[in-house]
């Protein structure tokens, strides 16, 4: 075997190792998303907490879970995804303005 | 592979570590899907805003507390969340150049999506037949079916997209031409799950709280 071939093979096994570690992180984030979902359902099912606490809490759970999806499942934390992040956060910003506008005109 | 045009660069002997972004077309597809999803975010935000504004306008019809049952919504959430994980597995095998395992996991993703859609159809049929709650019942009804139905439509579109991809590429094996296609679908599918996270939180859970 030539040196370059050996080098390619070790590169490949290194990449596979990295990939496996990445998959473990994704499994952990899946577990955390399940936990967040269970907590959100449990808080509503228990029916013991005040509305003023439950509603902001549900928003928080949803936003954290969306973050896990974006960064781990959709690979936004990898290098070279700056433009993709800019586009989606541009959308999130416009979405926030839309929601804020509709909520303000309907609640006051 | 070299027939009328030479596309040999799409079929390398050793696959690059990120086959979905190894070609210019792959990079453009990655950029394009995120651009599209940025727009989709605004579209769903508008539907959420309308729903929040109209959810108490029941016009004497059934309210969200009377209608919603948490059991079915929990099952639907688990189906869609698991399908998100299975498509992560599919992309993991794509990067390891394992075409068969990628197909297996994409197939499971599609089946879970169909399961989700079946639950949603059952849910809507239950509201219509048992409560007479339709798109025309009240402003709440219109806003509810518009938002949740639009998400369901996205799931249906995703299943059709996936089925087409799986049939069209079944005999091609993995190459730099179709790897970006599978990856683009996977990102879209995760986004559909992100939207569902907000639907189960804002529509169903908050609907139960009142």
Interface residues (C-beta under 8 A of the other chain):
Chain A: X8 X12 X15 X16 X19 X22 X23 X26 X27 X30 X33 X34 X37 X40 X41 X44 X45 X51 X54 X55 X58 X59 X61 X62 X65 X66 X69 X70 X73 X74 X75 X80 X83 X84 X87 X88 X90 X91 X92 X94 X95 X96 X98 X99 X101 X102 X103 X105 X106
Chain B: X14 X17 X21 X30 X31 X34 X35 X37 X38 X39 X40 X41 X42 X44 X45 X46 X48 X49 X50 X52 X53 X54 X70 X74 X77 X78 X81 X84 X85 X88 X89 X91 X92 X95 X96 X187 X190 X191 X193 X194 X197 X198 X200 X201 X202 X205 X206 X208 X209 X210
